[in-house]
Structure formats: C-alpha cells, structure tokens
Amino acid sequence: MADDNLAARFARTIRDLLAPPPVVPSFDENVDPEISRIEWAIARLPKRTRDVFLMHRFDDLPYDRIAHRLGISERAVEREIARVLRAIRKAREEHARELSK
C-alpha cells in the first residue's frame, strides 16, 4: 500500500516536471505517451536509484543529505542522479523517434 502511494506521488511529480500545472492532465484523462514512457523508464531503475531521484527532485534534498540518509557517498548520489537522467533522456529520444516514423 505504501508503494501505491509512492507510485501515485511519483507519477504526479513527473507530470509536474514536464508540464506546468494548468496543462497537466488529471488522472482520469489519457496520459501523454511521453510521460508514460518516462515513468516506465524510471520505474525500471533500481530502488536506490529511484529513491535518490525522488529525494533530490521532489523532496529538494541536497546530495550530502541524501548521501547521509542512505549511508553512501556524495559521488554515489551523483552517479545515481546521472543514471536517472540518462534513462529519462533515452525514453524521450525513443518517444521522439516513434513520433517521427
């Protein structure tokens, strides 16, 4: 149940990052395929990677606090953020390729 709440929060925040609130569809409407692809790409990442991303992007925690909370180095936090950003970029590129076909 806690994972469902986290997933719903995550979906809302990804949508907020990609589109300003007036444009964000409600959960009852069809979701933009690009947003769905990005959510799917992030959901497939390892749990620690997703946790680092959520703490940094949505809880506004700096790298040093994330590192302290997870018991990892700041460099490890940087690598995890880079991993998520690569996954997002790849998902967006794949979506753009599909649109251009």
C-alpha positions as CSV (number, residue, x, y, z in Angstrom):
1,M,0.0,0.0,0.0
2,A,2.8,2.4,0.8
3,D,4.3,1.6,-2.6
4,D,1.0,2.6,-4.3
5,N,1.1,5.9,-2.5
6,L,4.7,6.5,-3.5
7,A,3.9,5.5,-7.1
8,A,1.0,8.0,-7.3
9,R,3.1,10.7,-5.8
10,F,5.9,9.9,-8.3
11,A,3.5,10.0,-11.3
12,R,2.1,13.3,-10.2
13,T,5.6,14.9,-9.7
14,I,6.9,13.6,-13.1
15,R,3.9,15.2,-14.8
16,D,4.5,18.4,-12.9
17,L,8.1,18.5,-14.1
18,L,7.2,18.1,-17.8
19,A,4.2,20.4,-18.0
20,P,3.1,23.4,-15.9
21,P,0.0,22.6,-13.7
22,P,-2.6,24.2,-16.0
23,V,-1.6,21.8,-18.7
24,V,-1.2,18.7,-16.6
25,P,-3.9,16.2,-17.3
26,S,-6.0,14.8,-14.4
27,F,-5.6,11.2,-13.6
28,D,-8.9,10.5,-15.2
29,E,-7.7,11.7,-18.6
30,N,-5.5,10.0,-21.1
31,V,-1.8,10.5,-20.1
32,D,0.7,11.8,-22.6
33,P,2.6,8.8,-24.0
34,E,5.9,10.6,-23.4
35,I,5.1,11.0,-19.7
36,S,4.1,7.3,-19.5
37,R,7.3,6.3,-21.2
38,I,9.4,8.4,-18.8
39,E,7.5,7.0,-15.8
40,W,8.1,3.4,-17.1
41,A,11.8,4.1,-17.6
42,I,12.3,5.4,-14.1
43,A,10.2,2.7,-12.6
44,R,12.5,0.1,-14.1
45,L,15.6,1.5,-12.4
46,P,16.9,0.0,-9.2
47,K,15.1,1.1,-6.0
48,R,18.1,3.0,-4.6
49,T,18.3,5.0,-7.8
50,R,14.6,5.9,-7.7
51,D,14.9,6.8,-4.0
52,V,17.8,9.1,-4.7
53,F,15.9,10.7,-7.6
54,L,12.8,11.2,-5.5
55,M,14.7,12.7,-2.6
56,H,16.6,15.1,-4.7
57,R,14.0,16.2,-7.2
58,F,10.8,16.1,-5.1
59,D,12.0,16.5,-1.5
60,D,14.6,19.1,-2.6
61,L,17.4,17.4,-0.5
62,P,20.9,18.2,-1.4
63,Y,23.4,15.5,-2.3
64,D,25.1,15.5,1.1
65,R,21.8,14.9,3.0
66,I,20.8,12.1,0.6
67,A,24.2,10.5,1.0
68,H,23.9,10.7,4.8
69,R,20.4,9.3,4.8
70,L,21.3,6.3,2.6
71,G,24.8,5.8,4.0
72,I,26.5,6.3,0.6
73,S,29.0,8.8,-0.7
74,E,28.0,12.1,-2.4
75,R,29.8,10.7,-5.5
76,A,27.4,7.7,-5.4
77,V,24.4,10.1,-5.3
78,E,25.8,11.9,-8.3
79,R,26.1,8.7,-10.2
80,E,22.5,7.7,-9.3
81,I,21.2,11.0,-10.5
82,A,23.1,10.7,-13.7
83,R,21.7,7.2,-14.2
84,V,18.1,8.5,-13.9
85,L,18.8,11.5,-16.2
86,R,20.2,9.1,-18.8
87,A,17.1,6.9,-18.5
88,I,14.8,10.0,-18.9
89,R,16.8,11.2,-21.9
90,K,16.7,7.8,-23.6
91,A,13.0,7.5,-23.0
92,R,12.4,10.9,-24.5
93,E,14.6,10.1,-27.5
94,E,12.7,6.8,-28.1
95,H,9.4,8.7,-28.0
96,A,10.7,11.3,-30.4
97,R,11.8,8.5,-32.8
98,E,8.4,6.9,-32.7
99,L,6.7,10.2,-33.5
100,S,9.0,10.8,-36.4
101,K,8.1,7.5,-38.1
